[in-house]
Each structure stands twice: as structure tokens, then as C-alpha cells.
Amino acid sequence: MADFLEHIRAELAGIEAEGLMKRERLIEGAQGIRVQLGGRQMLNLCANNYLGLADDPRLIAAARAAMDRHGYGMASVRFICGTMDLHRQLEARIAGFLGMEDSILFAACFDANGGLFEPLLGPEDAIVSDSLNHASIIDGIRLSKARRFRFRNGDMADLETQLKAARAGGARFVLVATDGVFSMDGYFADLATVRALADAHGAQVMVDDCHATGFVGSQGRGTPSRAGVKVDILTGTLGKALGGALGGYVAGPQPVIDLLRQRARPYLFSNALPPAVVGAALAALDIVEGAEDLRADLSRNAAYWRAGLQRAGFRLLPGEHPIVPVMIGEAPLAQAFARELDRRGVMVSAFFYPVVPKGQARIRTQMNARATLADLDFALGAFAEAGRAVGVLS
Ligand SMILES: *Cc1c(COP(=O)(O)O)cnc(C)c1O
């Protein structure tokens, strides 16, 4: 045991020495566009709270009402005695919102992706996966027995090469798996081309729309709606724009959802979502469907923020998603930059290896519909000062 703990300590010391240690900040009070840390109010530019619903009084009231009627916990997986009317209402509501036949809830999208592939595809089949897909897709694919093909991020020529390779290998069924939005870069997948190539090679398409559902596409229906295509299977989260609590889902054709209910391991062997979360998610979908005002504020903010950073001289990745990464380079510099912003009342998060490649450390900023232009001007001022303080700007 002593040897083992010594080994773990050395591992931690290595992370620290490389400047890769992540430290968690303690928020006092609710998550929102403003948060309190150490008694200070900070502007929060690093939450997945795109529509600002995480502390919305309507969701809090819906959660309370669901708890009053349905109690606190489920103390059961769904198939034993953990399915309430609320769970089925939410599954039907999600499916309706996304234009799918049905959906199935999981404790998180990590579990939805983790449990999706193994029941649906066997060793005769193939999965063709984008190289920058979320960790949960990568893990879920590893857990299946299907043959794996990987294409370079967003490279549609390589996707076609891999589809041909899967077909040449004699695959029975082929599934293309991609994030709708790549969360480290804020890039959209080219779903129109993905769909066309999949059709040309007799493949199905699975999209993880965690960073899109609620605010991308018509009425927030996500990246397929934005691209004007239909996909076969969608996964997503309740933990980002749809209130930000927790929960995930798979939406798709009835037989797919039915089989996942029988076989998906994170569904079968993990507790049902609590009523408060389910009740609030139903309210979130009601809000989101009509939230043209919030979506308009979010895109106005994203455009204003991006333009302001560009004018200040920061290196950005091109795009229009409310994820706006400010590219820094080395991890310690990105962390120093984040600390300088912290001192100036702006909360951001530095992303570095292993979350992004070495040498591509960045500050991933994320816009929120609830930020005002005055908030963004304040943050732009702080970015410029911090940038000069650490030498990112000259
Ligand atoms: C956040 C995220 C997940 C995980 O969602 P949780 O519900 O928090 O587990 C999965 N995939 C993508 C693309 C994500 O951005």
C-alpha cells in the first residue's frame, strides 16, 4: 500500500510540475451570469448556461412543485420501481421537441453515450467516429464490439475514406458518430455532408448535441435543424442549456429506444432521475421552445464578444458558436491569464492538456443570454489588461 500511494503521489507531483493541475473554485450561492466566490462577485464566462436558465425562478418553482407532488428520491432503477408518470412525460416531450419517435433518459449524457453503442452494434458492425468526439462517445464506442474507424476532425474526405474502409471490411451496419458542436473549439460538425456521405455508403448518423440543444437551430432544436438534415440518433444533456442540472437522453427510432431500455447498462444499473430534475426539465423545454428572445440575446452577445476580442488583438478560432476560445499556447501561461482575470472579477477557465493537445492551451469563454453589453465591455477591459499583464497582448 505504501508503494502504491507513493506512486500516486509521484503522479500528482508530475501533474503539478507540468502546470497541469486543475483547481476547483468554491462558488457560494447559485450558478449564474454572476457568481460569488470568496465573498466577491464575479462575472461568469465559463458555464454551459447558454440561456441563463440555471437559476431561473420558473425552473426552481417547477422543481419544487415536482418534489411536493412526487417526493425527493427514486431509490430504484427505472425497470424495478423507478418510473413515474413524469419520466415518461419528459421522454415524450424530448422526442417531440427533437422530432424523434421516442427518447430514453439517463443519469447524464455521459451515460447515454456510454450505454448507446454496445447494445445496438456487434462485431459484424462498424462505427466511424470523429477524432474530436467527446470522451463519453469514445468510451461508449470502446465498450461496444463493433469495429472502429476514426476520421480526422471535420475532415469530410477522410470520413468518406473511413466509410469506404468500413464497407470494404464487410461491415453489416455502419454508424457515423459525431458531436454536433466540438466543445473545445466551438466548431459545428458539417452535418449536411455527413448525412450525404452516410447515405451514399448506407450508414446511419448519430449526433451528440450537448452544446446545441436549446439554442442552435429553429426553436433550439439543435444542429440537425441548423443544417437542414435529419439524423438517426441524437443524444443530449439536461446539464447545459436546458437548465443545467443533470440528466441525459438518447432520442431516436422506437425500436432503438426500446432495445436501449432492455440492454443499455447505465440505464439498467443506475438510479432513475429524481422528480425535481425531471419536473424542471419539462419546464425548461416549455421555456426553450418559445425563447426567441433569449436566443437572440445569446447570438448578439456571441457576436459582440467575438468582435471585441478580435479588435483587442487576441487569437481566436473562427466561428459563430457562443463558445469562443481565446488561444494562449502553453498551459502555465493560460493559467496565469485566468488568474489575472480572476483578480479583475472575471471568472474563466483555462483548458489544457489532456483536454486539448499540448501547446494549444486556451481560455474557453462561453456566452450567456443574460450577459448585458455593459457586462461584456467590462470583461473586454479585463481581458485587455490581463492580456498585457501576462504578455499575451503586446
Ligand atoms: C457535456 C457533454 C457531455 C456530457 O454530458 P453530461 O450530461 O454532463 O454527462 C457529453 N457530450 C458532449 C459533447 C458534451 O459536451
The ligand as a MOL file (V3000), in Angstrom:
LIG
                    3D

  0  0  0     0  0            999 V3000
M  V30 BEGIN CTAB
M  V30 COUNTS 15 15 0 0 0
M  V30 BEGIN ATOM
M  V30 1 C -21.1490 17.8980 -21.6550 0
M  V30 2 C -21.0860 16.8560 -22.6990 0
M  V30 3 C -21.3990 15.5280 -22.4290 0
M  V30 4 C -21.6860 15.0560 -21.0420 0
M  V30 5 O -22.9420 15.4880 -20.6110 0
M  V30 6 P -23.3700 15.2390 -19.1080 0
M  V30 7 O -24.8450 15.2260 -19.1600 0
M  V30 8 O -22.7870 16.3450 -18.3030 0
M  V30 9 O -22.8030 13.9250 -18.7090 0
M  V30 10 C -21.4110 14.6250 -23.4720 0
M  V30 11 N -21.1030 15.0060 -24.7370 0
M  V30 12 C -20.7720 16.2810 -25.0240 0
M  V30 13 C -20.4520 16.6540 -26.4380 0
M  V30 14 C -20.7380 17.2400 -24.0180 0
M  V30 15 O -20.3850 18.4870 -24.3100 0
M  V30 END ATOM
M  V30 BEGIN BOND
M  V30 1 1 1 2
M  V30 2 1 2 3
M  V30 3 2 2 14
M  V30 4 1 3 4
M  V30 5 2 3 10
M  V30 6 1 4 5
M  V30 7 1 5 6
M  V30 8 2 6 7
M  V30 9 1 6 8
M  V30 10 1 6 9
M  V30 11 1 10 11
M  V30 12 2 11 12
M  V30 13 1 12 13
M  V30 14 1 12 14
M  V30 15 1 14 15
M  V30 END BOND
M  V30 END CTAB
M  END
